[in-house]
């Protein structure tokens, strides 16, 4: 789904049946994103001296 702001960005949505291997895989992928965001936030905080 293209976003309506004209940026050319695309939103992709995924779902999986509860308790399935696909659900486990999606949770693993989500944890990678969350970990990267947390690392970015920590680096920004360190750069700001807080």
Legacy VTK file of the C-alpha trace (Angstrom):
# vtk DataFile Version 3.0
C-alpha trace
ASCII
DATASET POLYDATA
POINTS 50 float
0.000 0.000 0.000
1.530 3.309 -1.052
1.313 6.102 1.494
-0.809 9.063 0.382
1.849 11.707 1.137
3.603 11.231 -2.219
6.876 10.117 -0.587
6.904 6.855 -2.511
7.057 4.871 0.734
5.090 1.653 0.942
3.439 0.144 4.027
3.487 -3.647 4.146
1.340 -5.516 6.647
1.820 -9.142 7.603
-0.162 -11.446 9.838
0.007 -15.078 10.840
-2.206 -17.614 12.532
-1.788 -17.649 16.318
0.585 -20.368 17.495
1.986 -21.020 14.024
5.606 -21.113 12.894
4.847 -18.039 10.804
3.808 -16.164 13.951
7.099 -17.118 15.607
9.015 -15.893 12.559
7.168 -12.565 12.491
7.849 -12.065 16.196
11.536 -12.700 15.547
11.596 -10.124 12.745
9.778 -7.610 14.950
12.349 -8.104 17.702
15.155 -7.227 15.270
13.443 -3.939 14.428
12.786 -3.137 18.067
16.395 -3.911 18.971
17.700 -1.633 16.213
15.400 1.202 17.322
16.533 0.822 20.929
20.185 0.876 19.862
19.589 4.033 17.808
17.891 5.703 20.774
20.782 4.767 23.081
23.334 6.106 20.599
21.419 9.377 20.238
21.244 9.711 24.019
24.982 9.068 24.343
25.724 11.658 21.639
23.640 14.267 23.453
25.532 13.669 26.701
22.495 12.506 28.717
LINES 1 51
50 0 1 2 3 4 5 6 7 8 9 10 11 12 13 14 15 16 17 18 19 20 21 22 23 24 25 26 27 28 29 30 31 32 33 34 35 36 37 38 39 40 41 42 43 44 45 46 47 48 49
